[in-house]
């Protein structure tokens, strides 16, 4: 509502629908004559107040902010790549002159940082296990054979997770105890080394290894079974706890 050089903004909820209805609003009565709003002010449409705008970082001019939401179960890296391609396409051909989409927060930095942290934790864990194996077994080739069970075990676990629709949690994968994974292999490898150290000539090595494996299979089975039983309760977790600990189990 404007009067002379002054302007007033009136906000409220009412039954008026048009500008003419606003002008017909009764103000007061003077000498028995009704005074309406159109008699004391010029009424017309004006620009709407901007809601949700903000100042851009580079130019300092007003802009609009948008958020891209990722659907559950999608790959963040693939989604971010597709979003960047769409932004480049819009900036090149799909926006009016003078308008441009600029990214002010990118989740890719978080994804890359998490992947780097997990890879660092996994690498350090495998290296420490390998060094301990070399120290206690005393034979680097034997330690490498035992350590080779780590990637095979992880691949087997990932296949089972894919078949049972358990999402891979980077935090829980990075917290896996690799010492538990090689537990059964250590028992078998140590006994094989002991038997081969007393190997008699004339007996094929394959026969000696098969005999040693048959003797230790029960002990190895019990050792691994105890670890499995201890981790089974983690598979029953749900919600946030399940996302963190079920992949590790």
N, C-alpha and C positions, 0 to 999 in steps of 0.2 A: 504494500500500500504506500503510495507516494503522495506527498502534499508539499508543493513548492519545491524547495531544495532538499527537504528532509525525506527520509524513507524509513519505514517501519516494517518489521517482519513479525507477523502474527502466525503462530502455529497452534493447531488444535484439531480436535476430531469433531465433526458435525455432519449434518445432512446435506450441506450444499454440494452441488455437483458441477456448476458452471460459474463463469465470471459474473454473469448477470445476477445469479442468485446471491453472490457475495455482495454486489452492489445494492441489493434489495434488503440487506440486513438493517433492521431498525436500530437507531442509535439513541434518540431521545425525542421528546415532544416539546416544541417551543410555541407558546400561545395557541395550543391546540392543534398545531400542524406537526405531523410526523417528520422527523429528519432521518434520512437513510444514509447509509455509508457512501453511496455514490454522490450525495450532495456535498460531502465534506472532503472527498479524496478522489483521486484518479485511480481507477482499478484496472489492472491488466496483468497479463502473464509475464513472468520474468524467468530467467535461467534458474534451474534447480541447483541447490547447494551440492557441491561435490562431496560424496561420502566414500571413504576408503582410499582416498588418493594420498600420495606421499611424494616427497621430494627425491628426485633421482640423484644418485651419487655423483655422476660426472657433470651433468649440465645444471643441476640444481632446479630444474623445472619440474612441474607437477607431472605425475605419471600414475599408471594403474598397476596394481600388483596382482599376479596370478600364481597359483600353486598347482603343480602337477602331482596327482595322487597315483601311486602305484598299486595295482591290484594284488591281492594276496596270492602268494605262490609264484610271482613273476621273478625273473632274473634281473637284479638291479642294474648290472652293467649293460645288459641288452636294452633295458628300458631307457636308460640314460642316453645311450647311443642313438636310439630312435627319436628321443625328444630333441637332442641336439640337431639331428638331421631335419626334423620338422621346423625347428626355429630358424635354421639357415634358409630353408625353403620359403618360409613366411617373410623373412627379412628381405629376401631377394625379389619375390614376386607378389606376395599376398597381402601387403600392408599399404595403406594410403601414404602419399608422400609426406616425409617429415616424421613418420612413426617408425619405431624400431623396438624389437624385443631384446632385452639384455638380461643375462643371468646374474643374479646377485647372491645366490646360494646354490651350490652344486654338491649333491650327495656323493659324487664320484670320489672326492677326497676322503670321505669317511670309509667308503668301500675299499679303496686302495690301501688306506692306513690299516684297516682290519686285516686284509689279506697279508700285508707285510708283517704284521705282528704275529699272525698265526704261522706263517712260513718260518719266521725267526724262531718261534717257540718249538715248532716241530723239528727244525734242523738242529737246534741246540739239544733237544731231547734225544734225538737219534745219535748225535755225536757223543753225548755223555754215556749213553748205553753202550755204544761201541767201544769207547775207551775203558769202561768198567769190564766189559767182556774180555778185552785183550789183557787187562791187568790180572783178572782172576783165572781165565782159561789158559793164559800163557801162550796161545797160538793164534796169531793174527788171521790165518786162513779160516780156522774154526770159528773165530769171533765174527768174521764177515759172513759165514754161512748162517750163523744164528741170527745176526742182524738182518739178513735178507728176508727173514720171516715177517719183519715189520711191514714193508710195502705190500706183501702178499696178504697179510691179515687185514690191512686197511682196505685193500681192493675188495676182498671178500665181504667185509663189513659194509662197504658202500653199495655193493650189489644187493645185499639183503635189505638195506635201508630203502633202496629204490623199489624193491619188490613189495615192501611192507608200507610204503608211503610215509616213512619217517623223514622229516626235513633235516637237512644237514645243517647243524649249528656250528659256525666257525669257532665260537668260543669254546664249545665242548670238544670239538676236534683238536683244538690246540692244547687242551688240558689232558689229553690221553696219557696214561702212564705206560710208556713203552716197555718198562721193566716187566710189567705184568704180561704183555704180549709175548715176550721172548721166554717166559718162565718155563713152559713145557719144552721149548727147543733147547734150553740150557741143560735140562735134565737128560734129554736124549743125547745131545752132543757130548756132554761130559762123559757119559758112560761109553759112547762109541769111541771116544779118544782113549779111555782106559782100556777097552778091549783091544783096540788096534795097537796099543803100546805093548801088549803081551801076545801079539799075533804070531802064530807059528807058521813057519814056511811050509808050503805044500797045501795049505788050506786057502781057497780063493777068498779074496777080500770081500766079495759080494756076499758069500756065505757067512762070513764073520759079522758083517754089518746087519744082515737079516736076523741072525741069531740074537745079536745085542738088542735090536729093535723089538723083537718078540719078548725078550726078558723085561724090557723097561716100559712096554706099552701100558701095563696096568698102572704103574706108578705115575706115568705121564698123564694118563686119563684122569686119575683121581686129582692130580694137581690142577689141571685145567678145569675140571668139574667144580672144584671149590671156588675158583675165581668166578665161574659162570653163575653159580648159585648166589654168590655175594652180590653180583651185579643185577640179578633178575628183578629185585624190587624196584630198581630205577626205571625199568621199562613200564611200570604201572603209573608213573607220575604224569600229571597233566598240567595244563596252563603253562605259566612261565617256567616252572620247575621242569616240566617235561621237555620244553624246547631246549633247555640248557643241558640236561643230564641224560635224556633218552638217547641222543646220538652217541654220547660217550659210552653208554652201556651196550 
